[in-house]
Amino acid sequence: MELRIREGRAVLAGPGGESAREVDPHSLAIGSDLAQALHEWARVASAVGGSGTEAASVVSQRGRQLAQRVAATMGTSVRFVDPVSGDRVIIDPPAPTPRNELARRLFGTPDPAGEPTPWLTGLTVSAFAAALVVVAMLALANTLARETNGWLALLASAVVTAGITPSLWLARRVPIVRWAAFGAAAGIVIAWIGVLVVVF
């Protein structure tokens, strides 16, 4: 893919040199903000021209930055045609991190400070959170099943689970709170076994 300026507008072209089909950035899945930024850059670059002024170097630098954003968004190399010098520079997308995608989604990004994971403290907090959730859900289900109806206990447990799940999902990326969220999630799973035993 190649980033060019054509008649004061930014265009992206496929392989094939000058004969390649050019498309408007708005027609690609790069986001309207990036497409708008590309067109604004192209208008400024056309107005500045190829003069060796400081403004021309700023236009060149901004074009490279936008080409890097396009490469990162599209996941492909972008050949940037510098409107100032006419040079063609190939900009590769950033290399993907070797981190397992499932682990990244579950546990979030690693701590930027690079501190070691506090497994002992974290698992202790998780165990307490799990025990608290199990005791609370079983007490609720047992009381409702004994005093009213087993189906009401089942319904109340479902409401509690549905209510707490979004909070646990959001907390899974917060460095300290996620330990309690993991424990609470495990507690809900364990508590449901007990709820089914109590109801049925």
Secondary structure as GFF3:
##gff-version 3
##sequence-region A 1 200
A	DSSP	beta_strand	2	6	.	.	.	ID=ss1
A	DSSP	beta_strand	9	13	.	.	.	ID=ss2
A	DSSP	three_ten_helix	17	19	.	.	.	ID=ss3
A	DSSP	beta_strand	22	23	.	.	.	ID=ss4
A	DSSP	three_ten_helix	25	27	.	.	.	ID=ss5
A	DSSP	alpha_helix	32	48	.	.	.	ID=ss6
A	DSSP	alpha_helix	54	74	.	.	.	ID=ss7
A	DSSP	beta_strand	78	81	.	.	.	ID=ss8
A	DSSP	beta_strand	88	91	.	.	.	ID=ss9
A	DSSP	alpha_helix	101	107	.	.	.	ID=ss10
A	DSSP	alpha_helix	119	147	.	.	.	ID=ss11
A	DSSP	alpha_helix	150	171	.	.	.	ID=ss12
A	DSSP	alpha_helix	177	199	.	.	.	ID=ss13
###
